[in-house]
Amino acid sequence: TFGDADFINKDFGIGATDAANSGLQQIEIDSGYRSTGITYVYRRDIAENLQLVAQAGAEFYSSDIKQSDIARNDYETELSASLIWQF
């Protein structure tokens, strides 16, 4: 994923006011490379109108993102499951 400074700082930047109020270190990240990720989606029909959807993914942050106190790790993982009823 790539983005401009506004996009990246929306999620990981910490302005002066937020830093003063939260105790986190102030950081402003430049535009460019944000992360690399992979997602696997499994979909299966359970009944005529019912589907099961399972998803697993991982995202690995750039070195700039790793410096932000908001990013606790240098990666993020996600796991979800849904049941979908089709009308």
C-alpha positions in Angstrom: 0.0 0.0 0.0 1.2 3.5 -0.8 -0.3 6.8 0.2 0.2 10.5 0.6 1.1 12.0 4.0 -2.6 12.8 4.9 -3.6 9.2 4.3 -0.7 7.7 6.3 -0.8 10.2 9.2 -4.6 9.7 9.6 -3.9 6.2 10.9 -0.4 6.5 12.4 0.6 10.1 12.8 0.6 11.8 16.2 0.3 15.6 16.2 1.6 18.0 18.9 -1.8 18.3 20.7 -2.5 14.6 20.6 1.1 13.9 21.9 0.6 16.3 24.8 -2.7 14.9 25.8 -1.8 11.2 25.4 1.9 11.0 26.4 2.7 9.4 23.1 5.7 10.6 21.1 4.8 13.1 18.3 5.5 11.9 14.8 4.6 13.0 11.3 5.2 10.4 8.5 6.0 11.3 4.9 4.1 10.0 2.0 5.2 6.8 0.2 5.2 3.1 1.0 3.0 2.2 3.9 2.7 -1.6 4.1 2.5 -5.0 2.3 -0.3 -7.4 3.0 -1.9 -10.7 2.1 -5.5 -11.8 2.6 -7.1 -15.2 2.1 -10.9 -15.5 1.8 -12.8 -18.8 2.0 -16.4 -18.8 0.9 -18.8 -21.8 1.1 -22.5 -22.3 0.4 -24.0 -23.9 3.5 -27.6 -23.9 2.3 -29.5 -22.5 -0.6 -29.5 -19.0 0.8 -26.7 -19.2 3.4 -23.0 -18.7 2.9 -20.1 -19.0 5.3 -17.2 -16.5 4.7 -13.9 -16.8 6.5 -11.0 -14.4 6.1 -7.4 -14.3 7.4 -4.8 -11.7 6.6 -1.6 -10.1 7.6 -0.1 -6.7 6.9 3.6 -5.8 7.4 4.3 -2.2 8.0 7.2 -0.1 6.6 10.0 1.1 8.8 8.4 4.6 9.0 5.2 3.2 10.4 7.0 1.1 12.9 8.4 4.3 14.5 4.8 5.4 15.5 3.6 4.6 19.0 0.2 3.8 17.5 1.7 0.7 15.7 2.4 -1.6 18.6 4.0 -4.2 16.4 5.6 -4.1 12.9 2.6 -6.1 11.6 -1.1 -6.5 12.0 -3.2 -9.7 11.7 -6.9 -10.2 11.1 -9.2 -13.1 11.3 -13.0 -13.0 10.7 -16.0 -15.2 10.0 -19.4 -14.3 8.7 -22.7 -15.9 7.9 -24.4 -14.3 4.9 -28.1 -14.7 4.2 -29.1 -14.1 0.6 -32.6 -12.9 -0.1 
